[in-house]
Amino acid sequence: MRNILSSLGLLCLLFAIYITFVNGSKNTKRNTIQPAPGSVQQTITQVPLPVSMTFAGETVPLHIRDVRERLDRELTSITFRHSHTIRIMKLAERTLPTIERVLAENGVHDDFKYVALAESSLENLTSPKHAKGYWQFLSSTAKSYGLEVSDDVEERYHLEKSTKAAAKYFKDAYKKFNSWTMATASYNRGMAGINRDRTNQKKTDYYDLYLNSETYRYVFRILAYKQLMTNPNSYGYYFNKEDLYPEVPHTKVEVKSIPNIADFAAKYGKNYKEIKLLNPWLKKAYLKAKSGKTYTIKVPL
């Protein structure tokens, strides 16, 4: 009898262990997130950060914790914003050669081309505050740097002229701050704002200043574009030459006025659209020149 009871006890114990195991397995399955059929499998890793970096010949102090973290933030954001970044890389083939040439002609470091990427993504945009063009000038600032902003003409949309105006601004700001990095920050904050910040905080280095969130990130966004554009393969971007948007071959025609742009285009075997795409600064279907002023129109070949 004792043996029978012992056997029954052992069976009960084994049955209890089995039930516990089955229920545990069910719970495990229930709590485990299974990938949906057909879902995208991806591996997201830390973006590579440079060991050292400069901007316009000035050292970026990456050994400072918050400096490194701010660059990490902007570089991660731009790297994984795929469609936006791809478009910039394609447009760069068309626009950067002109920007590089104009900056060089005006004695401004080549690194400043990345400011245009951060400002406008290399497109003629209009901001909520009505800043316009590749370099996002406000109307008053544009006029003060020699750009025409009128009913017929919007030279903030003129790549060469707006780049020349931006170069003048950077040189003026450098004279004031004796730092290309501070000059860059002032392009976002304004010279008066940056001067006020450095006076209040008794610091003259951008990386030592506590700034509003936009200007705090601004220079690092530019640095991130420099890092990504100069090392695209390191961040997973690969293009063939034919994938990029090339410059449009063109000739230049000097004019004082154009009564009708469509008729003007037809004289060169082109159409209205082709002239407007190459000359986005022409606001109307005609051009009434200011007295004594001559304009250069690009005509595609």
CORQUIHU-V824785 format. One record per residue. N is the residue number from 1. RES is the residue in one small letter. PHI is phi as a letter, one per 40 degrees, with the letter a starting at -180 (none if undefined). D_CENTER is the distance of its C-alpha to the mean C-alpha in whole Angstrom. Layout:
BEGIN
n=[N | N]
res=[RES | RES]
phi=[PHI | PHI]
d_center=[D_CENTER | D_CENTER]
END
This chain:
BEGIN
n=[1 | 2 | 3 | 4 | 5 | 6 | 7 | 8 | 9 | 10 | 11 | 12 | 13 | 14 | 15 | 16 | 17 | 18 | 19 | 20 | 21 | 22 | 23 | 24 | 25 | 26 | 27 | 28 | 29 | 30 | 31 | 32 | 33 | 34 | 35 | 36 | 37 | 38 | 39 | 40 | 41 | 42 | 43 | 44 | 45 | 46 | 47 | 48 | 49 | 50 | 51 | 52 | 53 | 54 | 55 | 56 | 57 | 58 | 59 | 60 | 61 | 62 | 63 | 64 | 65 | 66 | 67 | 68 | 69 | 70 | 71 | 72 | 73 | 74 | 75 | 76 | 77 | 78 | 79 | 80 | 81 | 82 | 83 | 84 | 85 | 86 | 87 | 88 | 89 | 90 | 91 | 92 | 93 | 94 | 95 | 96 | 97 | 98 | 99 | 100 | 101 | 102 | 103 | 104 | 105 | 106 | 107 | 108 | 109 | 110 | 111 | 112 | 113 | 114 | 115 | 116 | 117 | 118 | 119 | 120 | 121 | 122 | 123 | 124 | 125 | 126 | 127 | 128 | 129 | 130 | 131 | 132 | 133 | 134 | 135 | 136 | 137 | 138 | 139 | 140 | 141 | 142 | 143 | 144 | 145 | 146 | 147 | 148 | 149 | 150 | 151 | 152 | 153 | 154 | 155 | 156 | 157 | 158 | 159 | 160 | 161 | 162 | 163 | 164 | 165 | 166 | 167 | 168 | 169 | 170 | 171 | 172 | 173 | 174 | 175 | 176 | 177 | 178 | 179 | 180 | 181 | 182 | 183 | 184 | 185 | 186 | 187 | 188 | 189 | 190 | 191 | 192 | 193 | 194 | 195 | 196 | 197 | 198 | 199 | 200 | 201 | 202 | 203 | 204 | 205 | 206 | 207 | 208 | 209 | 210 | 211 | 212 | 213 | 214 | 215 | 216 | 217 | 218 | 219 | 220 | 221 | 222 | 223 | 224 | 225 | 226 | 227 | 228 | 229 | 230 | 231 | 232 | 233 | 234 | 235 | 236 | 237 | 238 | 239 | 240 | 241 | 242 | 243 | 244 | 245 | 246 | 247 | 248 | 249 | 250 | 251 | 252 | 253 | 254 | 255 | 256 | 257 | 258 | 259 | 260 | 261 | 262 | 263 | 264 | 265 | 266 | 267 | 268 | 269 | 270 | 271 | 272 | 273 | 274 | 275 | 276 | 277 | 278 | 279 | 280 | 281 | 282 | 283 | 284 | 285 | 286 | 287 | 288 | 289 | 290 | 291 | 292 | 293 | 294 | 295 | 296 | 297 | 298 | 299 | 300 | 301]
res=[m | r | n | i | l | s | s | l | g | l | l | c | l | l | f | a | i | y | i | t | f | v | n | g | s | k | n | t | k | r | n | t | i | q | p | a | p | g | s | v | q | q | t | i | t | q | v | p | l | p | v | s | m | t | f | a | g | e | t | v | p | l | h | i | r | d | v | r | e | r | l | d | r | e | l | t | s | i | t | f | r | h | s | h | t | i | r | i | m | k | l | a | e | r | t | l | p | t | i | e | r | v | l | a | e | n | g | v | h | d | d | f | k | y | v | a | l | a | e | s | s | l | e | n | l | t | s | p | k | h | a | k | g | y | w | q | f | l | s | s | t | a | k | s | y | g | l | e | v | s | d | d | v | e | e | r | y | h | l | e | k | s | t | k | a | a | a | k | y | f | k | d | a | y | k | k | f | n | s | w | t | m | a | t | a | s | y | n | r | g | m | a | g | i | n | r | d | r | t | n | q | k | k | t | d | y | y | d | l | y | l | n | s | e | t | y | r | y | v | f | r | i | l | a | y | k | q | l | m | t | n | p | n | s | y | g | y | y | f | n | k | e | d | l | y | p | e | v | p | h | t | k | v | e | v | k | s | i | p | n | i | a | d | f | a | a | k | y | g | k | n | y | k | e | i | k | l | l | n | p | w | l | k | k | a | y | l | k | a | k | s | g | k | t | y | t | i | k | v | p | l]
phi=[none | c | c | c | c | c | c | c | c | c | c | c | c | c | c | c | c | c | c | c | c | c | c | c | c | c | c | c | c | c | c | c | c | c | c | c | d | g | c | c | c | a | b | b | b | c | c | c | c | c | c | a | a | b | b | f | g | b | c | c | c | c | c | c | d | c | c | c | c | c | c | d | c | c | c | c | c | c | c | c | c | d | c | c | c | c | c | c | c | c | c | d | c | c | c | c | d | c | c | c | c | c | c | c | c | b | g | b | d | d | c | c | c | c | c | c | c | c | c | b | f | g | b | c | c | b | c | d | c | g | c | b | g | c | b | f | c | c | d | c | c | d | c | c | b | g | c | c | b | b | c | c | b | b | c | c | c | c | d | c | c | c | c | c | c | c | c | c | c | c | c | c | c | c | c | c | b | f | a | c | c | c | c | c | c | c | c | c | c | g | c | c | c | c | c | c | c | c | c | c | c | f | b | b | b | d | c | b | c | c | b | c | d | c | c | d | c | d | c | c | c | c | c | c | c | c | c | c | c | c | b | c | c | c | b | g | b | b | b | c | d | c | c | c | c | c | c | c | d | a | b | b | b | c | b | b | a | b | c | a | c | c | c | c | c | c | c | b | g | b | b | d | d | c | c | c | c | c | b | c | c | c | c | b | c | a | b | b | c | c | d | g | c | b | b | b | b | c | b | c | c]
d_center=[86 | 84 | 82 | 82 | 80 | 78 | 77 | 76 | 74 | 72 | 71 | 70 | 68 | 66 | 66 | 64 | 62 | 61 | 60 | 58 | 56 | 55 | 54 | 52 | 50 | 50 | 48 | 46 | 45 | 44 | 42 | 40 | 37 | 37 | 34 | 34 | 36 | 33 | 30 | 27 | 28 | 25 | 24 | 22 | 22 | 20 | 17 | 18 | 18 | 19 | 22 | 21 | 18 | 18 | 16 | 18 | 21 | 21 | 21 | 19 | 22 | 21 | 25 | 24 | 24 | 21 | 19 | 19 | 18 | 15 | 14 | 15 | 14 | 10 | 10 | 13 | 10 | 8 | 11 | 13 | 10 | 12 | 12 | 9 | 7 | 11 | 10 | 7 | 10 | 13 | 11 | 11 | 15 | 15 | 14 | 13 | 17 | 17 | 15 | 16 | 20 | 20 | 18 | 21 | 24 | 23 | 23 | 20 | 18 | 16 | 13 | 12 | 11 | 8 | 8 | 7 | 4 | 3 | 6 | 7 | 5 | 8 | 10 | 13 | 12 | 15 | 14 | 17 | 18 | 18 | 16 | 15 | 14 | 11 | 12 | 13 | 16 | 19 | 22 | 24 | 22 | 21 | 25 | 26 | 24 | 26 | 24 | 26 | 25 | 28 | 30 | 29 | 26 | 23 | 21 | 18 | 18 | 19 | 17 | 19 | 21 | 18 | 16 | 20 | 20 | 17 | 18 | 21 | 20 | 18 | 22 | 24 | 22 | 23 | 26 | 26 | 25 | 25 | 22 | 19 | 17 | 19 | 18 | 14 | 15 | 17 | 15 | 14 | 17 | 19 | 22 | 25 | 23 | 22 | 25 | 27 | 25 | 26 | 30 | 30 | 29 | 31 | 28 | 26 | 24 | 20 | 21 | 24 | 23 | 23 | 20 | 19 | 17 | 14 | 14 | 16 | 12 | 10 | 11 | 11 | 7 | 7 | 10 | 9 | 6 | 10 | 12 | 10 | 10 | 14 | 15 | 14 | 18 | 18 | 15 | 17 | 15 | 18 | 18 | 21 | 21 | 22 | 19 | 17 | 17 | 19 | 20 | 23 | 26 | 27 | 30 | 30 | 33 | 34 | 35 | 36 | 36 | 35 | 38 | 36 | 33 | 34 | 38 | 36 | 34 | 37 | 38 | 36 | 36 | 33 | 32 | 30 | 27 | 27 | 27 | 25 | 22 | 22 | 23 | 21 | 22 | 25 | 26 | 29 | 31 | 33 | 32 | 35 | 34 | 35 | 38 | 38 | 35 | 34 | 30 | 29 | 28 | 27 | 29 | 28 | 31]
END
